[in-house]
Amino acid sequence: MTQAPSPPADDPHGEYCRRLEAFRVSRAKLERRHRLLGYVNLGVILAALVIVVLALALRALSVLWVLAPAGLFITLASLHSRVQRSTRRCWRVIAFYERGLARLEDRWIGTGEAGERFLETSPAYLRDLDLFGKGSLYELICTARTSAGEESLARWLTEPAPPGEVYARHTAITDLRGRLNLREHLAMLEEAVRSGVRPAHLAAWGEGDSVLTSVALRAMLAVLAGLWLLSLVVWIRWGLRDVALVSSVVNLIVTAKFHKREERVVNAVEDAGHDLALLSTVLERFETERFSAPKLIGLQTALKIEGITPSRAIARLDHLAESLESRRNPFLRLVDPFVFWNLHFAFAVEAWRKKYGHAVGSWLAAVGEMEALCALAGYSYEHPSDVFPEFTEESPLCEAAELAHPLIPENRAVRNDLRLGGDLRLLVISGPNMAGKSTFVRAVGINAVLAQCGAPVRARRLRLSRLVVAASICILDSLQGGVSHFYAEIARLKQITDLTGGPLPVLFLLDELLQGTNSHDRRIGAEAVVRSLVERGAIGLITTHDLALAQIGTDAQVSGANFHFEDHLENGELRFDYRLTPGVVQTSNALRLMRSIGLKV
């Protein structure tokens, strides 16, 4: 398989289609070769059987003639194995481009890594922004091959970075954006490591204290194993059984003495990492790539601690782990107490940890950041009209031109302008059902998250200060927990209010504020909550069906303004333009929607 030249940045769909077709052609050729080699191998086996029959039964040939098909079979088996590996790589690259086209054609939901495991650890006030789960921002963006990359990307989405770091990521993403060959090569590597290497466990294991460290003991074990093998020779050759018996007893005693420590080492390395081969090859790919962005060069430098090549070091650990796996072989189980197979490799693992363990955490961090940057670069490549945000010291501020939701296909997304900050601290957005209020609020939040993780945003322009994004959009009650919708909502509001005590201003996004109570209490409570947030330096948006809450937008103490979305009748059907318009909505569509589905009202 040959790599294509770097792609043009303005036609990801065309480039994906071209490469996909080329790899499908390669796959077809490889599969034909695979079948042909299978038939040839079968022919060689049949030829060997004929030779054996002719040599042993008919005495027509020397049995040594069987060496010819045997050698040919070994050669063909090696070639067949290479073809199979190439075919598997081809399948993986095809899947990579098929997923890319699915993203570009809005068929991606449910096809990628959704990051559902991060839902429990992400802040509650961010869960309403569709960052994780099926159809989420994470599923759209994530192309990481290792758990370290997945975890880095998830952390970036939930932990805002300072502007300096964001700008460094911008430069790195710009450097990586056109490197489709790099992303293709990463996709070509072995199967995903999601259920294998766990970065936190592997890093903690690397930093842990060694259990088996004595060089003298390791040498003594080698001597004892050699003496035991020699005692077997003595027994077989001269019949001195007692020598073998004594040697066996001594080795059994040594095995029993170190069994617990051996098990600790073996269990620890098995728990820390599986499928280390993938991590090694990902590291090797990043080690050899030539970058120009300072952040990427810095990450490469971090991979070269004390001149160590991490890909080779991890490959060595993978080899040791695979050798320990072989202890389950029945023959090795039988002889291990006498030759110390497991104990020997346990010592080797501990020697590896002593030499490299301190660097494992930094290696995983570096490869995680590189993979996260590759994922964001792929997202940027596939969305060439999205722009990088600008950060300002004018705080708090969120100012956008032609902002849209990144999870809505670009040909269907309606763009709106927004300005929050300075003399305008609150937008009260009213409007009928299905008019776009919740989608707009989510669009503001998810773009603010993208901006502060270093990604491009779905807007023509976005200026903002550092902000903590906090949302109350999709609050659920809990029957098992005995929590009502209203109580769950006010608990979320308390969380958001508490965030205003932190070092950064809060951008609050409140959809249908306090809808779980009566109109009188709702207005008083909503006004108090909003005024408290604004007084604490926050800016934000609230949406409502209750026009009484629109009065909050005219309250001078909250520095607010009213905006709305509206609908209109067209040929007897409701139509929405999803345009944010100044003022309070003057229409309602609840009764019309009820009638449209057959309810008599």
N, C-alpha and C positions, 0 to 999 in steps of 0.2 A: 504494500500500500504506500503510495507516495503522497506527500503533503502538498496541498495547494498553496499558491502564493497568498500573501495577506489580502484580506477582502476589502472591497470598498466600504466605507463607513455609512453610505447612504442607502444601501439596498440589502439589508440583512435577509429579507425573505428570498430574494433571488439567489444570494450566495448560499443560503442553507439548501435551497432546492438543487442547485448545481452540485454541491458536495454530496448531498444525499443520493442523488442519481449515480454519481461516480462510485460511491461506496456500495450501492446496491449492485452495480456491475461487478465490482471487485468481489463481493460476497458470492455472486452467482459463479464466478470463475473458481473461487476457492472451494465452493461446495462441489463443483464438477471434479476438481482435482482430488477432493476428499473421497468421492465415490470411486474414482479411477484407482486411487491408491488402495482402497479397500479391496477392489477386485484383484489387483496385482498381488496384494498380500495373501489373499485366498489362493491364488494360483501358485505362489511360492510354497505355501503350506502343503498343497496337494502334490507339488513336485517333490518336496521332502519326503512325503509319505510313500510316493512311488519309489524313490531311491532306497528307502528303508526296506520296502518289500523286496525290491530287486537284490539288495545286499544280503538280507537275512534269510529270506525265504527261498529265493532262486539262486543265490550265490553268483549273480551275474555282475555285480559291481562291488567295489570296496565300500564299506560303510563310511569311510572318510569322505566320500562324495557328498554326504549330507551336510558337510561344513559349508559348502557353496551356497545352498539355499538358506542355511542358518545365518550366514553373514549378510546375505542379501536381505533377509527378513529384518535383521537388526537395523540395517541402514534405512530400509523403507519405514520401519516403525518410528525411527527418529524423525524422518521427513514427514511422516503422517502426523506426528505430534506437533511439529512446527505449523503445519497447515491447520490443524485444529485450533491451536492458539491464535493464529492469524484470523481464523473465522470468528472466534469468540470476540476478539478485539473489533472486528468489523461490525458484528452485531451490536456491540456497545456504542460504537460511534454512530451507527444508524439510529439507534434509540436516542442518542444525544440530539441529533438533528431533527428527528421526528418530534421530540419534546419542544425543541426550539420553534419549529413551525406551528406546533399546537399553541404555544404562547402567542405567537404573532397572529394566529388566526382565531384567537379567543376560544380554544378548545382545551385549555390547560388545566382546568379545575379537576382535581382528583388524580392528576398524572404525576405529580412531583412529591417531594418531601414536605409535608405540611407542618412539621415542627410542633405537633400537638403536645409533645412532652414538655414544651416550654410554657404551655398555658398555665400550669400550676405554679411555676416560679416567676412568671411575669407579674408586675404590679397590677392590682385589680383595676386601677383607674386607667390602664392602657388596654384592657382586654376587649373593650367595646370598639376598638379601631380595626379589627380584623387583621391583627399582626400575625397571628398564628392560627392554625387549624385549616381545614379544607377550604379552598378558595381564598386563602389569605395572602397577604403581601409576602410572607415568608415563602409560601409555596411558589409564588410567581418568580421570586428572585433566586432562591437557593439552588445552586448547582454544585455545592461542595462535595468532595469525595470522602473526606474524613470527618469524624466526629468533632475533631478540633476546629475544623472550618465551620461546621454547622453551629457549634456552640459560640464561636466568635461572632458570627453573623447575628445570631439571636441576641447576644449581649449588646451588640452595637445598636440594634433596634430598640432596646429597652433602656439603654444608658446613654444619654446625650453626651457627645464629645465636645470639648472646647473648640472654638473657631480655628485655632492654629492646627489642631489635629484634623479637623474637617477639611481645611484647605490642603493639608498634606495628602489626605485621602483623595481629594479631587485630582491632584497631580498624578497620583498613582493610578487612579482609574483611567485618566486620559492616556497614560502610558500603556495600560493593559487593554484598553477598549478594542483596538484593532488587532490584538493578538489572538485571533480565532484559532490559529494553529496550536497555541498553548492550551486553550480550553478543550480543543479537540483531543489533544494528546492526553490530558488528564482524564477525559471521559473514556479513553481507550484502555486505561489501566484496569487492574483486577476488580472484582466485584466490590460493592460498597462495604465499608467497614462499620456501618452504623451499629451493628450488634457486636462488634469486636472491640477494638481499642477504645478505652474510655480515658480521655485525656487526664482527668483529675486523678484517677486511680494510678495511671502510669507515671504521672509526675510525682505523686506522693510516694509511690514505690521507689522511684529513683532517688528521692531524698532520704529514704529510710535508712536505718542502721543495718550494716551487713551482719549476717548470721554466721557464715562460714568464711573465715579469713586466713586461717593458718596455712602458710606455704609448706611448712614442714609436714603437717598432717596430710596435705594433698599429695605430697611426694611419698609419704608412708603408705597411703592407700594404693598408689600405683605399684609400689613394691610388693605389697600384700597380694594384690590381684595377680601380679606376675608370678609370685611364688605359688599361688594356688594352681594356676595353669601349668606350671612346671611340675607340681606334685601329681597332677593327673598324668602327665607324660611318664613320670617315674613309676606310678602305679601300673600303667598300661605296659611299660617296657620291662620293668623289673619286678612287678608284683608287690611293691612296698605300699600296701594299702594304708598303713598307719600314718605315713607321712601326709597323704591326702586327707585323711580323717582329721589330723591335728590342724592342718592348714584350713580346712573347712570350718572347724569349730572356732578358730581364732577369727576368721572373717565374719562368721555369723555374729559373734560377740561385738565386733566393731560396727557391723550394720545395725544391730539393735541399739547400741549406744548413741548413734548419730541419726537414728530414724526420725525422731521428732523434728530435729533441726532441718533435716533434708525435706520433710513434708512442708515445713513452714516456707522454705525457699520455693519449692515447686508450686505450692498452692498460691503463693503471692504473685509469682510471675504469670501464672495462668489467669489469675483474677485481674491482673493489671492490663494484660493485652493479648488479643488474638489478632490474626490477620495482619501482623506487623509488616508483611511484605508490601502491602499497599501503601502504608505510611512511608516505608523506605523509598518506594518508587516515586511517590509524590514529592518527597524531600529532594530526591535526585533531580527531578525535573525543575524544581525551583532553584536548585544550586547552579544548574548549568545555563539557565536563561540569562540573557544580558539585558538589564534594565537601565533606564535613564532617570526615572523618578527617584528623588532622594529617599523617600520612605521605603521604596522597594529595595534600594541598595542597602539601606540600613537594616532591613529585615534579613537580607542575604548575609550581611556581616554578622548578624546575631546567630546565624546558623554555623558560623565558623569559629566557635569558641575554642581557644587554645589550639587552633589548627586542626581540630577534629572534623572529619567529614561525617555529618550526622546520618546521611543515607546509608553509608557503609556500616556505621556503628549499629543502627537499627536493624540492618540486614543481618548482622552478626547475632544480635539478640534474637531475631526471628529464627535463625538457624539453631540456636541453643534451645529455644522453646520447642521447635519441631523435634529435636533430638530427645527432649524430655517426653514428648508425646509418644515416642516409640516404646516407652517403658510398658505400655499396655500390651505389647507383643508377648504371647504366651512363652516363647523361648526366653526372652529377656527377663520375664518375671521369674523364671526358674533359676537363671544363673546370676541375676542381679545381686543377691545377698553375698555372693562370693567374688564378683568382679567390680562391684560398686559403680555400676553404670550410672544410675541416677545420682549418686553422691558426687561422682566426677563432674557431671554436667551442672549439678547444683553449685559446686565450687566455681565452675566456669561462669555461671550466671552471676554469682556474687562478686567475682573478679570484674565482670563487665559493669556491674552496678557501682563498684568502688571507683572505676576509671571514668565512667560516663554519666553516672546517675545524677550528678549535680547539674548537668546540662539538659536533661530531658525536658524539664519544665519550660525552659527558654526555647528549645526546639519546637515543642508543641505549640507554644504561643506564637512563634514566628510563622509556622506553617498554617496555623489557624487564621492569622491575620491575612496572609497571602491568599488563602482560599476565599476568605470573605471579600477581599478586594477583587478577586477574579469574578466572584458572583455578581458584585455590583457593577463591574466592568461589562459583563455579559448583558446585564439589565440595561446599562447605558447604550451599548451597541444596538440592542433591539429596540430602543426608544430614542432615536437620534434627535427628535424635536424637544425632548425634555432637557432642562437646563440646570446648571448648578446654582444653588442659592447664594445670596450675599449676606454677610453678617455685619451687624452694626452695633456700635456702642450705645445708640439711642434705645433705651430700655424702659419698659417693655415695648416691643414692636413686632407686628406681623402684617406685612404689606405685600399683596400679591396682585399680579395682573394675569388675567386669563387662567385662573386656577381651575383644575379639574381633578376628579378622582382617578388615581392610577390603576384601580382594579376594574374600571369601566373601559371597554374598548374605545380607542381614540376616535373612531368614526361615529360613536354614539355619545361621547362625553360632551356635556355642555359646560363651557368655561364661564367663570364669573370673576369679577374683581373684588378685592377685600382690602380694607385698611383698619387696623386696630392699633392703638397707641396714641401717645400725645394727649390731645383733648378728647379723643374718642376711645373709651375703655370697654364699652359693652355694645353688642348688637343684639337686639331682641327681634327674632325672625318669626313672623306669623305666616300662616298659610293653610290651605286646605289639605286633606289627606292626599298622599301620593304626589304632592307637588314638588318634592325634592329637598325639604328642610333637613331631614336626617342625613341624606347623602351629602349635602353640602357641608354639614358639620363634620362628618367623617372625613371628607376630602381635606378640610383644613387641618384636622388632627394628623392624618396619615402623611400628608406632605410635610408637616412640621417634624414628624418623626424621621422621614427620609432625609430631610435637610440636615438634621443634627447627627445622623449616622454617617454622612458623607456622600450620600447618593444624589443623583439628579432628581428633580421634582417635576411633577406634571403641571407646568405653568410656563408662561412666557417670561415672567420675572417674579422672583420671590426675595424679599428683604426681610430679615428678622433678627431679633436679638436672641441671646440664649434664653430658652424657656423650658419649663417643665410642663409637658402636655398631660392634661388630666381630663378624663371623659366620664360622663354618666349618660349613656345612650341606650343600652340594652340591659336594663336591670331585670333580674329574674328572682322570683320568690323561691322558697324552698319548703316543700311539704314535709320532707324528712327532718329538716332542721327547725321547723316551726317558725320560719321567718317570712313575714308578709312582704309584698312588693314595696309597700311604703317604707317599712322599716329597713329593707335592703337599700332603698334609695337614699334615705337619710344617713345611713351608715357610710355609703359611698361619698355623700356630700361632706361628711365629717372628715373622711380621709383627704378629700381635696382641699378643704379648709386648712387642715393641719400642714399640708404641703406648702402653704404660703409662708410658713415660719422658716423655710429653708433659704439657702443663699440665692436661689434663682427665682425670678417671677414665674407665676403660673399662668398658662393659657388654658382656661377652663371651657369645656364644651358640654353643655347641659341640654339634653333633648327632652322635650315635654316635661319640664321641671315640675316636680311634686304633683304629678297627675293622679296619684293614688289617694288624694284627700279631697274634701269639699272645696268649692270655689273660694269661699271666704278665707279659710285657713291657708289655702294654696297661695292666694295673693299676698297675704301678710308674711307667710313663711318664705316665699320666693323672693320677695323684696328684701327681707332681712338677710337671706343667704347671699344674694347678689351684692348688696351693699357691703357686707362684711368682706367678701372676696375682693372687691374693687378697693376698699379702704386698705387692704393688706397688700396692695400693689399688683393685683392680678388683672388680666384682661381676658375677655372671652365672649362666647356666644351662647344664647339660650334660644330654644325654639318653643313654640306653644300653639295650641289650638284655641286656648282661652284668651279672648281679646282683652279681658280685664288685665292680664299680665303685660299687655302692650304698654300700659301706663308706666311700667318701670323704665321703659326706654326714654320717657320724657322727664324722668327724675334728674334734676341737676346734680344731685349728690353722687350719682353713679356715672355721669358723663357718657350717657348712652344715646342710641339712635334706633329707630324702628326701620326694619326692612321686611320684605315679604316675598313669597312666591305665590303665584296665582294660576288659575285655570280658566278655560273658556269652552263654551259649547261650539262644536263644529259638526254639522250634519247629524245633530242629535247625540253626538258622542263627546265625552270630556277629553280635552286636549291640554297638555302641559308644555310650557316652553322652558321651564327650569331656570328662568332668569331671575337673579336677585334684583329686586326693585325697591327703591326707598319708599317708606311709609308703611302703614298698617293695612293688612289685607281687608278687602271689603266684601269678599264672597266666602261662601261655605259650600262644600260639595257632599257632606255626609249623607244627607237625605237622597241626593241624586245617585250616589253610589249604592245605597241600600236598594233603591228602586231598580237600579240597573241589573241586579242579580235576582230580582223577583220578590223582594220583601215588600209587603204592603205597608206603607207609612204615609 
